[in-house]
């Protein structure tokens, strides 16, 4: 339950009509709530889990943990075979975080492991490179509490923006987004961004079964196909703080294109999956349509 502009007892409680007075609008508190801002609270029965896939992000995690709201109930860091101090930094700086060792490979595989391990009613996914701001989580959670089933971050909607995306990746995102909007009758402004949130009860509808950076596109398409109420949340993408991205514009862009075809035309998707992209030589530059967008700032 959401309470706006509340001014009840300090411990916060859910209001109920008081039938012992002549005033039908007077309320008495009976259930506790958890304040998340000056004008928003969550019923104590609603819990929030944040899932953060991380691979060699030890230098970035201090910033990420510092940005997370104190009211988040569960933090899950999925370690993707890191060779740096990712696990040690997590345990030192965020003792309440659960560290899950990824058994497979790829961002999609990591998110699937984290989502399956999450116990919260609401699940939020964000990146470990410092590009997504934990302070924005309240906007995603607020959208879900006020009626949305799936809240997807967008760098190109309203007050959103990106300080990191390259021109070719921006163009590729736009082309792929237009393709999805036409095929699935959606109105997405940002197809490949890793900041998303949803009610855990809809995890089955998303059916995450891909392993790579195309996972955000998969989640968006399947949320739309399942008829979920989707709300875009303007988000500011910051530059990666340390290290290098694992993105591959051509290879990951091709994976997204195959995924789109597979979701729309299963027979065509299977055929494309069996046909790897031709290598790109110096004399044959990559096409913008193959550019890869992902949750780490695609």
Secondary structure, 3 states (H helix, E strand, C coil): CEEECCCCCCCCEEEEECCCCCCCCCEEEEEEEEECCCCEEEECCCCEEEEEEECCCHHHHHHHHHHCCCCCCEEEEEECCCCCCHHHHHHHHCCCCEEEECCCCCHHHHHHHHHHHCCCCEEEEEECCCCCCHHHHHHHHHHHHCCCCEEEEECCCCCCEECCCCHHHHHHHHHHHHHHHHHHCCCCCCCCCCCEEEEHHHHHHHCCCCCCCCHHHHHHHHHHHCCCCEEEEECEECCCCCCCCCCCHHHHHHHHHHHHHHHHCHHHHHHHHCCCCCCCCCCCCCCHHHCCCCCCCC
